[in-house]
Every structure is written in structure tokens, then in C-alpha cells.
Amino acid sequence: MKKNILIISYVFPPYPGIGGRRWAKFAKYLHRAGHNVYVIASQNPFENTSTFIKDIQEIPQENIIYLPSKYPSVLLQYPKNFFDRLQYHFWIKTLPFFTKGNFYDRSMFWKWQLYQTIQKIIQNKQISSIIVSGPPFNMAYEVTLLKREFPDIQIIVDYRDEWTFNKVHGFGIISKKRQEVEFQKEQYVCENADIIMSCDEIILEYLINRYNVKKYFHLPHGFDKDDFKYLEVDFINHQPKNDNRIIISYFGNIQPNTEMFFNELCRTLDIIRDNNISLYDKLLFSYYLMSPFHYEDIISFHKSKFIFNYNISSSDVFSNLSSSDFIVVILSKRAKDYFTSKYPEIFYLQKPILLYSEKGRVSEFIEKHKIGVHLPQENFYDAFVNAVINPSQFSYQDLDVKQWDFENLTQELVSILK
């Protein structure tokens, strides 16, 4: 049965960033499945654009409505000059007067234009379900309030990140009084939305325990076969290359707190170079990045072993990753328990994972399924060398990666829609 679905995702192509990927992908597959998909998103305030624009080209463009951001764009990036710094400090001092809650929430000025746009779409398109995805989260609260006026419309709130825990998206640096306002909003959402949904089970567990959520749904991130359509992936065993190189790849952004990984890696390379030159000569690190690499000084003595590629398309990244032997994942302390959008793509490629993080759910999953190795700081060298000289110990044979296929996940999503 065809459904009329309204998706509200502040970050959505051409707005850049990984936050727009999730609902660009689901919107595409919902449309392909024959459903009527409508989207409300923010206009792009940046010069650069999303790498996921291709994913929304099949959707009728009149079905996507972009609203002015209205949030000061100078607060969305690091100030570039003296004038930017003046504006930045002005708005940081001024914004708290416009809300009792989190003034770092980019949707704080969206209330009236969002309400008017939703009301118009509901009246004209016979919407049966609204999916609102945060961050930012204030719009999730405003949309849930609409249950008072439209009780028959299903409201689904999708948490891509945490709202009131882990001190993210400005929550950790606002006052206790303002935090309490955000807790109250989150509670209202959890008590009044029809379904609370998240890409990660740990977020759902928090909400269930704190607010006794009864209706919830885990909809994980997935891989999109369109991104891999030029590849022939063997779902049984990783097939080695014909040459002797050991290519270790990384893709995405390098977080600013990951210098410890590069320190450990270069210390390990020092030892390998001094004791096993044949292995050292085989190693090559290929990085596919969306932002500048800031650790040139750390890797300077091994610079010839690193290749950096910037801002290339997803299909080109995955085409290159298909010839890699390992993929590195570097996690902050906060991320050690979270399964981000990167994992299903690695699973689809069937590549062994070199995970640098504290022990957590991710390391337990990787080691349980024998699809990679956890590189602990205290034993980095031994774990790294053992992995790269013995890749046959890793296999995806016991992991059904098709469960993360966006096409299959979309069928699961449709099953809960009104």
C-alpha cells in the first residue's frame, strides 16, 4: 500500500555533512518502493555541498522544501578572520536571550516556518506519517507538539545522536537550568511521539531506562549498493591482491583528538623498519579524507608510506577501498560503543578492521565475529603486526552483512509506518 511520508531532516543534501546521509538514503529507497516522500530540510549555508546529492535526484524536486536556516552561520564553523570572531562572540552573547534551552541548537529559530510548512503539506498531501530526525533536536520537540492538532498523524522521532547525555551538541557547556529545559523537552517527546527510533541501540537503552519508553524501533545505518555498483564483492572470503603490498586504508574525517593513534602507529613503524625491513617496504597507508590532515609532524619520518586523497566521491572511495587489505577505524572514548554509518560499508566490502579505541561494544562485536582486531594502546605493536602478517585469520563468513542493506532496512521501516 502506498504511503504518504513527510521526512524532516535539518541536514539534508546539498547541506554538507554525514548527518544528511541517513535520510537521503531512506528517502531514495522509500521513493523507489513506490511511496510518496516529502522532505523539509534546511537551506545550505555553506559554500561546499553534500557528497550525497546523487541520492536525492530521483525524488521529485518539488517534494523537497528547503527552509532558511535562520541560525547564525558564523557559529557553524571556526571563525576565519577578525570580523568572523566579532560576529561569533556577538551571537554567543545574544542567542541565550532567545531560548531557555540549548542555544547551540541550530533549529531554535525554525518553529513558525516549520509549523506553517508542515501544516500546508499535511493539508495538501494527506500525510499519514511524519519522521523527524535529530540533531538538531528542538524541531523534534516542536513536531511532537503537533500531535495536539493532528492526533491521527503518526509522529516518529529518529535519534541519530544523543540529546541529553554524553555532553554533545553544546549540551555539556550550557547551564544546569538550561539542561533541565532540554530534559523536559526530551521527556515530552518520549512520552508523546508514537515511536522513538534510533540508529543505535545504546541510545534507545538510555531513553527506555530514563523515560520508560514503550514504543521504540532500532533502525541501524546501512550500506547502499548504489555506492558499490561497479564492484564485484565476494561475500564468502576476502580475496587478496596479486601484488605484495599491504594496503591499509582509512576513510572519513580525522577527529582532532586522535593524535595518540598516529603516535602509536609511528612508533610501531619505527620498530618494523629497524627489525623487519621487508614488511616495512610492503606497508602503504591510503587515506580518503573530507577534511585536512593535521598530523604531518607525527608521521614525518614515515611520510613516504602515506597517501592522502581529499573530497572524492563515495563510489570512487569504495572502488579504491576494494583493493585494500585492511581498513582502520579510530574511535574517541565517546564512540567506543556506537555503530556509525561507516561500519555497514566496511562490512559490505568484507575488509578486516584495525580498530583503535578503548574496549567497548564495537571492539567486542569485531572480535566476536572475527572480522578484525582491536589495537589496544598498551599492546599496539604486537596486535598490529600479528594482524598484517596473518590476514587469513579474519573472515566475514559468519556475518550476514545483507541485514544492513538499505533496501532491506527500508522494508523494515515501512512495516512500522501508519
Salt bridges, closest charged atoms under 4 A:
ASP55 OD1 - LYS25 NZ 3.06
ASP55 OD1 - LYS28 NZ 2.80
GLU58 OE2 - ARG32 NH2 2.61
ASP158 OD1 - ARG22 NH2 3.00
ASP161 OD2 - HIS169 NE2 2.95
ASP161 OD1 - ARG334 NH2 3.84
GLU162 OE1 - ARG334 NH2 2.70
GLU182 OE2 - LYS185 NZ 3.80
ASP194 OD2 - LYS147 NZ 2.87
GLU201 OE2 - HIS218 ND1 3.77
GLU205 OE1 - ARG361 NH2 2.57
ASP224 OD2 - LYS25 NZ 2.91
ASP224 OD2 - LYS28 NZ 2.56
ASP226 OD2 - LYS28 NZ 2.84
ASP226 OD2 - ARG32 NH2 2.62
ASP227 OD2 - LYS25 NZ 2.90
ASP243 OD1 - LYS241 NZ 3.93
ASP243 OD2 - ARG245 NH2 3.14
GLU264 OE2 - ARG267 NH2 2.78
ASP270 OD1 - ARG273 NH2 3.32
ASP270 OD1 - HIS302 NE2 2.62
ASP274 OD1 - ARG273 NE 3.58
ASP325 OD2 - LYS241 NZ 2.36
ASP337 OD2 - LYS336 NZ 3.04
GLU345 OE2 - ARG21 NH2 2.92
ASP405 OD2 - LYS225 NZ 3.09
GLU407 OE1 - LYS225 NZ 3.42
